[in-house]
Amino acid sequence: MPKIQQLSASVVNKIAAGEVIERPASAVKELMENSLDAGATRIDVTIEHGGTELIRIADNGCGIAPEDMALTIASHATSKIGNADDLFHVRTLGFRGEALASISEVSHFLLRSRTHDSDCGSEMLVHGGNVQEAQPCGCPPGTIIEIRNLFYNTPVRKKFLKTTQTEFGHISESFTRMALAYPHVHFTLKHGTRLVHDLPPCQDLRERIRVFFGEEIADQLIEVESENDQVTLLGYVGNPRFSRSNNRMQYLFLNGRFIKDRALQHALGEAYRGLLLHGRFPISFLRMTMPPEMVDVNVHPTKLEVRFQDSGRIYSQLLGTLRTKFLSSNLDATYRPSAEDASNGHGDSPSAEALREELVAWAKGAVDNGSTSSSERRQTDFDLDFRSPNRSPLQLNPIDRSAVGAGSLPLPPIPSGITPAHLRDQEDVEEEALEPMPAATLGGGVGSQQRAIQLHNRYLIAETDEGMAVIDQHALHERILYEELREKALARRLEVQRMLVPETLNLSAQEFAAVDAATETLKQVGIEVEAFGGDTILIRSYPAILGRRKPAEIVREVVDQLLTEGKNLEKRDLLDELLHMMSCKAAIKAGDRLSSEEIDALLELRHLCQDAHHCPHGRPTALVFTKEELDRRFQRT
């Protein structure tokens, strides 16, 4: 039988470090929380090499008395709780007393602190858990903590750290969460010699949001507020026009603590049901306050998850508040296209805006066509009353007989005395007068020439030697473009559109880190970007094949792809994922009507693909129905 033995304090602290201090960002989070609990109104964060070489947190909080210096690194020593009952009335961010003990065990740790009523401060050094006695030193009131060579004595943990920029991205995200939760505190963040953020105190959370996420997001936020029996909800949510492909821009704070709660995220999604496309996530910056006894924050080592006493009530309040706000707001009124958007065709013309306003008024019952005379009615081309004399008479257009084959129109009765031969002769005569349905040839075998028609502007139907093929035009074009783009990207001869005036794009800390780490891969697919201070990038070029789209939109979608797909992918796999995305965006869509020449070119290129049977995402490009299967369906066998 193995012998049971008591673990040493050093081993216990290293185990705790593995739970609490996952990476440098975890240490930054714990130390910033301590500074806020100490009442600091200014917190300065300095990072070197992504936090692996130096993390320095300086604050102007209450400071630590000399006689308490040694207790700061003792396991489970804290001034924030005194007994078990206090765990259900926690009003501070930290309370376990594990952070400093765990950090000092796996780093070179320096603590300087001075209380506001002391003439001098105290300094204590800890190297891998070995404590040196505290000595007097000169320092300003508050606390300064320096962490050097994090995980130097736990090489396995250090081996799993990512690149410098990736680790700094995680640190920036932790910093962002703190700055959003406490806008009245002055925060600074410095990486090496670069000052990343200098955030003076402000009263409006929107100002902090503007700094981190740009004016476009900040100006389109919708303010929400509600109070329900000691539970207060304040903050902003994004206009449905702005969404993300993931939930990383959903910030929820409970009593000043950033949390992740699946139930509340689900309530947020339900509030936007019908307002967002499937797979899109809303943007939110919400702060909830409630008595501490209504929530248990002691259910997760890093305190990211909590347990509510009445989760159903909190869920209903969030969902009801947002739904009520949306129903009472004109969501279109919060968005006004800029002059540049209007000139590019993205904005509404004055007539279109007038039509929209009239439609909205009619929907609200404000327009009464029966009681308003035509002279008093607004002079627009849009009239909801089809009986109005202002409307032009209904015109009947001749039926395009070539469209009958698509199954969209019923066959008209054939007059007596007309044979199929007469119809064929008449069709040859009138062929030039009628606009034929797009048709092309599909090589189904040697010497075969079959007609292909477009069905519902989505599928191409053609006869083959085996029977009939139904082709998905988008999937086929996507496969053709993917193989062409892949060949050019690997040969580094992809067509690129360089911008005369580079465009700026504001990113979050994690997004910036993802782009910075994939700069070379992005350049290979034609997207050239560079840092432009803070978390802003300059877009200098983009793939010419996506020329119809805005460069910022292209890069935003690429960033989302990097965050979702690029986390654990090799460079070649990441390049492949980006090519998938580009080919999908550039391919013709379901609903695009194709000319005969376009169908002909699409089907001819089909035979040049290495894999014409599947699109890059794995969907089939065509379904083949054999003659035998068709005969069986029509009961000919």
N, C-alpha and C positions, 0 to 999 in steps of 0.2 A: 504493500500500500504506500502511495506517495505521502510524504510527511507534510502536514499543514504548517505553514509558517507565516508570520506577520510580515507584510511588505514594509520596506523602509519608506520614510517620508519622501525620499528622492524618487523612488519608483512610483509612489502614489501621485506625486505631482506631475511626473511625466505622462502617466496615464490620463490624468485630468487635462494635461496640455493637448493630448491627442483628441480629446472630446471637444474642448473649448477653443483651442488655438489651431485651427485647421490650416491657416495660411496667414501671411502678414496682415491681410485685411481684417482678420479676426482680432488680432492684437490691437489694431487701430480702433476698431469698434469698442472693445472693452475699455480702452484707456479714455476714449472720448466720452463714454458713458460715465466713467468715474469723475471726469472733469465737470460734466454737467451736474452730477449729483453733488459736487462740491460747491455749486452755485456760481460757476465761472460765467462771466459775460464776454470773455474773449478766449478763443482756443486756436492755437497755431500748430499746424501739423506739417512736419518736414520729413520727406521720404528720400532715400537714396537707393538706387538700383532695385526699384520695386519693393522696397521694404526688407530685403534680405540682408542688406548691410547696415541700414540705419532707419529707425523709426523714432522720431522725436515729437513728443506732445508737450506743449507748454500752455498753462492756463493761469488765470488770475483768481482762482477759487480760494476757499478758506484755508488751504494749506494743511500740513500734517505736523503735529507737535513732535519734538525730538524724541520723547519717550515712547511714541507710538511707531517710530520708523521701523523697528524690527518686526512689529506685528503686521505690517503691510504685506509682507511676503510669507506670513505664516498661513498654513492651509486652514480654510474656513474661519478666518478672522475678519470680522466686519463690524462697522459701526451702524449698519442700516437695519438690522433686526436684533432682537434680544431674546425672543422665545419662539416656540412653534406657532403660536397664534399670530405673530407678526407676518408669517408667510401669506396670510389671507388678507393683509392690509398693506401690501407693499406699495409704497408711493415713490420709490426710486427706480432707476434703470438697472442698477446692479444691487445684489444682496447676498450672493453666494459666498463671496470671499475667496474665490478660486483663481481669479484672473491673474493678479500679480504673482501669486505663488507659482502658477503654471508657467507664466512667461519667464520669470527669473530662473527657472529650472533649465530652460533650453536656450539661453542667450547670455550675452554680457549685458547686465542690467545696471543702470545708474538711476538713482532717485535723488532729486534735490527738492526740498520743500521748505517753505517758511510761512508761518502764520502771520496775519496782519498786525498782531500786537507784539511781534518779536523783533529784536534788533538784528538778528542774523538767522540764517537758515541752517539746515543740516543736510549732509550728503552721505549716501550709503551705496556701496558697490556690491554686486552679487554676480559671481561668475559660475554659471552652471549649478546653482544652488548653494555655493560656498559664499557665506555672508561675511563681509568685512564690517567692522564696527563703524557706526555712524560717526561722522566728524563734522564740526562746525564749518560753514562755508558762507560765502556771500551770494545771495540770489534775490530776485524780486519776490514780493508776496505772491503766493500761489505754489504750484507744483510743476516741476519739469521732470519728465521721464524719458530716458534714452535707452533704446533697445538696439544692440549691435549684434551682428552675426547670428541672427535667429536660426535655430535648429542646428547650430554648429556641432552639438554633441548628439544629435539624432539624425544621422545621415540618411536613414531610410525616409524620414519625413521630408528632408530637404530635396531628395531625389525626385519627389513627386511635384515639386513646385514648377510652375510654367515659366515662360519668358518674362523678362523685366516689364515689358509693356503690358502683358496680360495681368500680372500680379498688381501692377499699378492701376489697371482698370478696375479690379475688384476693390482696391483701396478707395479709388475715386467714387465708386458706387456706395460704399459705406459712408464716406464723407458726405455725399449727396443726400443720403437718407437723414443724417443728423442735421444738416443745414436746412432741409425742408421741414423737419419736425420742430426746429427751434429757430425761427426767423429773427427773433429778437436778440440772438447771440451773434457776436462778430467771429467769423471763421476765416482762416486762411489755410491754403494748401500749397505746399512747395515741393517740387520734385527735382532734386539736384539743385541746379541754379535757376530753374524756371519757376516763376510764380504762376501757378495754375489758376488759383481762385483767391480773390480777396473780397469777402462778402461782409460789408458793414451791416449793422442791425437794421431791420425794416419791420414794419407792422403788417404789410400786405404780403401774404404768401405768394401772390402772383409775381411779385418782383423777383423772388428766388427762382420761381419756375422759369421766368424769362431768361435768367442768367444761364440756367442749366440746359434748357430745351428750346430756346429761341423765341422770337417774337411771334412767329406764326402760330405756335401752340398756345402761348400765353394770351394772345389777343382773342382767341376763339374759345376760351374756357367758359363754362357755365357755372355760376356760383350756386351752391346748394346749402341749405341750412334747415335744421329741424331739431326739436327738443321733445323728448318723450320720457317723462318721469325719471329725471336724473341722468338720462342718456342723451348726450348732445352730439350732433353730427354737423360738421362744418367743412367747407373746402370747395373744390372745383372738380368738375368732370369735363371731358372733352366733347366738343361738338361732334355728332355722328359723322360729319364729313371727314374727320381725322381719326384714324384708327391704326392699329398695328397688327402684324401677323403673329404676335405673341403677347403675353401679359406682363412684360417687363416694365411697362410704363404705368402700372397700377400700383400706386403708393398709398398704403393704408396705415395710419398711425393710431395707436390706442394709448391714451394717456402719455403721449410723447414717445412711445416705443413703436418702431417699425415692426409690423407683424405680417405674416402670411396666413390667411385663413381661407380654406377652400369654400366654405359655406358663403362667406362674404363675397368672394370672387364670383361664385355662382349667382348670387343675388345681383351683382353688378352686371353680369352678362344677361340675366333675365330682364333687367331694366332696359337694356338696349335691344331686346328681341324685336325684330321687325325694322330696326333702324340701321343695322349693320349687316353686311354680307356674311354668309357662313364662313367661318375660319378667321374672321377679323375680331380683334379684341379692343374694347374701349380704353381710353386714357382717363386716369383719375388721380387726384391728389386729395385724399379725404382724411380728416382728423376726427377721431371719436374720443369722447371723455365720458367716464362713468366712475362711480365709487369703486375703489379697489376690491372691496369684498364681493363685487359682482363678477369678478374674473379671476382665474387662477393662472398666473404667469410662470409657475414653477413646474412646467410640464416638458420643457425642452432645454438641453444644456446651453444653447445659445440664445434662448428666450425668443426665438422667432415665432413659435407657435404658442397659442394660449387656449384656455378652455373657458367658455362663457357659462355663467350660471343659467341663463335663459337665452340660448342661441337662437331659438325660433323668433323671439321678440326682436333681437338685433337684426336678424335677417329681414324680417318684415319691415322694420323701420327704414333700413337702407333701400330696399326695393320700392316701398311706398313713396319715400321722399323723392327718389329720382323719377319715378313714373309721374308723380304729380307735377314735378318741375317741367318735365318734357311736354305734358299735356297742356300746361299753362303758358308755354313759351313758343315763340315763333322761331324755330331752329334756323330757318333761312335768314332771319333778320340779323343773326349774329355773324353771318358771313357776307362779306362784300368783296367781289373780285377787284383786284388792283387794276390800274390803267394798263399795265403790262399784260395782265391776263386777258383783258378785254381785247387788246390789240392782237393777241395771239389766237383769238377765237375761243378762249376758255371762259370768258365772261358772258353775260347776257346783254343783248342789245336793249335799247330803251323800249322797243316794241315788245320784245320777249318778256321784259320785266313787267310791263303793263299787263300783258296777258296772264302772267303768273299771279299778279295781284288780283286781277278780276276773278280768276279761278278760285283763289283762296277765299275771296269775299263771297263768291257764290256758294262755296262749300260751307261757309259759316252762316248762310242764310241772309247775308247782307244785301244780296242782289235779288230783286224781284222783277223778272222780265215781263211778268203779266201786268204789273201796275206802272211800269216806267215806260214812257214813250220813247220811240226810237230817236227823237231829236235830243232827248235828255241823256240817252245812253252814251257811254264813252265811245268815241270814234276810234275803234280798233277793228282789225280784220277778224277778230274772234267773237263769235256769238254763240252762246250756249243753246239758244232757242232755234231749233231747226225749221220752225214754221215762220221765222222772222222774215219780213220782206227784204231785210238787208242782206240776206244770204242769197248767193247765186243759185240758180236752179240746179238740181242734181243731174249730172251728166252721166250717160251710159257709154262705156267704152267697149269696143268689140273684144270678144273672148279670144285669147291667144290659144289656138288649137294645139300648138306644140306643148302647152303646159298640161294638157290632159294626161300625158304619159306620166307626169309626176304624181298623179293621184290627187291633185288639189281641187279639181273641178269635175262635176258630173258630165258624162257624155251626152250631147244633145241628140234628139231623135233624128234618124236618117230619113230624108224624104223618100217617097216611093219612086221607083224607077231609077234610083241612084245605086250603082254597084260599087264595090270596093275599087274596081279599076277606074271608074269615073272619079272617085275621091282621090286616087293617086295622081291621075292626070291633072285634076284641078289643083292639087297641092303643089305640083311642080310649077304650074302657072303662077300661083299666088305666093310662091316661096319668098320672092323678094319683097312683097308687100307686107308680109307678117314678120315680126321679129322672132326668130326661132329660139327655142330653149338652148342654153349653152350645151355644146356637144364636143366630144373629142374622141380620139382613137385610143384604144387600150390594147397593147400587144399581148394576147393571151397565148400565143404560140407562133410557130413559124408560118409566116404569110397570112396571119389572121388580122382582120381589121374590124373592130367592133365599135359601135356607137356608145358613148357615155353621156348620161344626163345628170343634172344636179337636182337633188330632191330636198325641198325645204331649206335651200341655201345652206345645207349642212353635209349631205352625203352625195357621193357620186356612185351611180349605178351603171354597170357595164356588163355586157355579155362576154363570157370566156368560153374556151373550149370545153371546160368541165361543166359549166352552168352559168351562174350569175355571181358577180362580186359587188358588194356594197362597201364603199370606201369612205372612211372618215376623213374629210378634207383637212381638218386641223391636225389630226394625228399624223397623217402622211406628210404634210408640209413641215411639221415640227421635226420629224425624222430626217427629212432631206436637209433642212437647215442645220440640224445638230451635227450631222456628219460633215457638212461643208465647213461649219465653224470650227469643229474639232480639228480637222485637217489643217486649216489655216492657223489656228492658235498654236498647235504644236510646231508648225513651221515658222511661227512668229511673223506672219504676213497677213494678219487680220486687218481689214480696212478700219481706220480710225478717223473720227471726226474731232479735230482739235478746235478748241474754243478760242475765239479772238479775245474775249474777256472771261477769265476763269470765274466760275460760280462758286459761292461759299455755301457750306451746309453745316449746320450745328448738329452735333451728335451728343449722346450721353457718354459717360465715361467708358462703359462697357463696349458701346458701339465703336467709339474711337479706338479702343485697344484692339478690337477685332479687325478694323480696317488697317491699322498700323501693322499688325502681324501678317496681313495678307496683301501687302502692297505689291509685291512682285507678282503674285498670282493674278491680282486685279489688272496689272499692267499687261499681262499676257492675253487677257480677254479684251483689251482696249480701253480699260478704265484707269486713267492716270490721276492720282490724287496725291496731295501733300499736306502736311500739318500747317495750320495757319494761326496758331496761338490758341491756348486753352484746348477745348475739345471740338474746335472748328477745323474743317478741312477745305482745301481748294480743289475743285474739280477742273482738270485741265483738258481732258479728252474723254470720249465715250465711244462705244462701237457704232460705226456708221449705219449698221443694219437696224439700229434702234433710233434712228434720227428723228422719227415722228414724235418721240416722247421727250419730256423734259429731263435734262441730265440729273437734276436733284431727285426726281422720282426713280430713275434708273438706279442711282447709287443707294437710295433708301431701301429699295427692294433687295439689292445685293447685300446690304448690311443685315437685313432680316435673315437672308439666306445664310450668311456667315454665322450668325448667332444660333441658328437652329441646326444647320447641317455641318458647319465648319468646326464645331467644338472638338471633335475627336477624329477628324479626317486628315489623311495625308495630303500633301500639296497636290498630287495628281488627282486624287479623288475630289478635292475641293474644286479644282479646275473643272472637272467633269460636271459637278453640281451647278457651277455657274453657267456652263454652256447649256445645260438643261434649261435653266431659267431663261437665258437669253433666247434660245430657240423657241421656247413656248411663247414669250412675249412678242416675238417678231413674226410668228406664223400667222397665216390667215385664220380667222375665227369662225366658229359656227354662227351662221347668219350672214356671212359675207357672200354676196352674189358674184359668181365668177363668169368671165366671158369665155367663149369657145377657145380662144388662144390660151387663156390661163389654165383651163382644164387640160388642154392638150399638153402644155408645158409641164404641169404637175404630174400627169400620168407618164410622160416620157422620162422624167427624172426618177420616177419610182424604181425603174430597173437599174439605176446606177447606184442605189443604196446597198450597203453591205447587209443590212437587216431591214428590209422594207416591211416586215410583218408586224413590227411593234414600234411605238413611239419611244422616246428616251425614258419615259416614266413607266414603261411596261405595258401600256394599253395596246390592244390590237389596232392596226391601221385599216384592216379590211376583214370582212366576213365573206366566205365563199359558200354558196348554196349550189350543190351539184344538181345535175338534171334528174338524177335518181331521187334525190331528196325532194325536189319540187314535184316530181311525178307522184311521190308517195303522199305529199301534202294535199295534192289535188285528187287523190284516190284514183290515179291512172293505172296503178299496178294491182 
